[in-house]
Amino acid sequence: MAGFVQIIEYQTSRFDEVKQLGEEIREQMQARGGGPVRVTVTKSRDRDNTYLTIAEFASYEAAMANSNDPSTQQFAEAMGKLCDGPPTFYNLDVENSWENG
């Protein structure tokens, strides 16, 4: 199975604003096409105000095309202003994936 996953770990005390910003970029991506095939936003149970966004792409190349899109760069800049520090990025090639059911 091919694919690429990017996990972005960040801390924010302004999650409602981050969520709204995420909705706005999702609408833009749907209108222009491209972007991740799935996004999951999670909240840590162990660390206050810590979130991880899991963005799944069809390929590494698709993820890089998305990263280079000006609207994605504008989103990242706006999101950075809502975070309590710099995010940590994990770039992962998918080796195996399965679903139960």
C-alpha positions as CSV (number, residue, x, y, z in Angstrom):
1,M,0.0,0.0,0.0
2,A,1.4,3.4,-1.0
3,G,0.7,6.6,0.8
4,F,2.1,9.3,3.0
5,V,1.1,10.6,6.4
6,Q,2.1,13.9,8.0
7,I,1.5,14.4,11.7
8,I,1.7,17.9,13.1
9,E,1.9,18.2,16.9
10,Y,1.2,21.6,18.4
11,Q,0.1,23.3,21.5
12,T,-2.6,26.0,21.7
13,S,-4.9,27.5,24.2
14,R,-6.9,28.9,21.3
15,F,-8.2,25.6,19.9
16,D,-11.6,27.0,18.8
17,E,-9.8,29.5,16.6
18,V,-7.6,26.7,15.2
19,K,-10.6,24.6,14.5
20,Q,-12.3,27.5,12.6
21,L,-9.2,28.1,10.6
22,G,-9.1,24.4,9.7
23,E,-12.7,24.5,8.5
24,E,-11.8,27.5,6.2
25,I,-8.8,25.7,4.6
26,R,-10.9,22.5,4.2
27,E,-13.4,24.5,2.2
28,Q,-10.7,26.1,0.1
29,M,-9.1,22.7,-0.6
30,Q,-12.4,21.2,-1.6
31,A,-13.1,24.1,-4.0
32,R,-9.7,23.9,-5.7
33,G,-9.1,20.1,-5.4
34,G,-6.1,18.4,-4.0
35,G,-5.0,18.4,-0.4
36,P,-5.1,15.5,1.9
37,V,-7.4,12.6,1.4
38,R,-8.2,12.5,5.1
39,V,-7.5,14.7,8.1
40,T,-7.9,13.6,11.7
41,V,-7.5,16.1,14.6
42,T,-6.8,14.7,18.0
43,K,-6.3,16.0,21.5
44,S,-3.8,14.6,24.0
45,R,-5.3,13.1,27.2
46,D,-1.9,13.4,28.8
47,R,-0.7,16.9,28.0
48,D,-2.9,20.0,28.3
49,N,-3.5,22.0,25.2
50,T,-1.6,19.5,23.0
51,Y,-3.1,18.5,19.7
52,L,-2.0,16.3,16.8
53,T,-3.3,16.6,13.3
54,I,-2.9,13.6,11.1
55,A,-3.1,14.4,7.4
56,E,-3.2,11.4,5.0
57,F,-2.1,11.9,1.4
58,A,-2.1,9.6,-1.7
59,S,1.6,10.0,-2.0
60,Y,4.6,12.0,-0.8
61,E,4.5,14.0,-4.1
62,A,0.8,15.0,-3.4
63,A,1.8,16.1,0.1
64,M,4.6,18.3,-1.2
65,A,2.4,19.8,-3.9
66,N,0.0,20.7,-1.1
67,S,2.8,22.1,1.1
68,N,3.9,24.3,-1.8
69,D,0.4,25.7,-2.5
70,P,0.2,29.4,-1.4
71,S,-3.1,28.9,0.4
72,T,-1.4,26.1,2.5
73,Q,1.5,28.4,3.4
74,Q,-1.0,31.2,4.4
75,F,-2.8,28.7,6.6
76,A,0.4,27.6,8.3
77,E,1.4,31.2,9.0
78,A,-2.1,32.0,10.4
79,M,-2.0,28.8,12.5
80,G,1.4,29.5,13.8
81,K,0.0,32.7,15.3
82,L,-2.6,30.7,17.2
83,C,-0.1,28.2,18.7
84,D,1.8,28.5,21.9
85,G,5.1,27.5,20.2
86,P,6.4,26.0,17.0
87,P,4.8,22.8,15.8
88,T,6.6,19.5,15.4
89,F,6.2,17.7,12.0
90,Y,6.5,13.9,11.5
91,N,6.7,12.9,7.8
92,L,5.9,9.2,7.4
93,D,5.7,6.8,4.4
94,V,2.8,4.3,4.9
95,E,4.2,0.8,5.0
96,N,1.0,-1.0,5.9
97,S,-2.6,-0.1,6.8
98,W,-5.7,-2.0,7.7
99,E,-9.2,-1.5,9.0
100,N,-11.1,-3.8,11.3
101,G,-14.5,-4.5,9.8
